[in-house]
């Protein structure tokens, strides 16, 4: 698989947030990706319950672990009364 140059960037999140705001932003993004993979898995299984859903299954598990890992960061910021800075840029490439 050969990649080409980044053709587009989407600045999804960029800013400082209270701990609670950061929790809402991060959890919403992760939840959206979890739902994407659950729906994709369901679509794959329609008509063939033996379809390989290993990738989607592993991504859901990975994203749930990421969500739990972020919980520790959120709690630390909340306890310390600090803000959280989040940078989130999607880089989009056209590939072969």
Secondary structure, DSSP 8 states (H G I E B T S, - for coil): --EEEEEEEEEEEEEEE-HHHHHHHHHHHHHHHHHHHHHHHHHHHTT-TT---HHHHHHHHHHHHHHHHHHHHHHHHHHHT--EEEEEEEEEEEE-
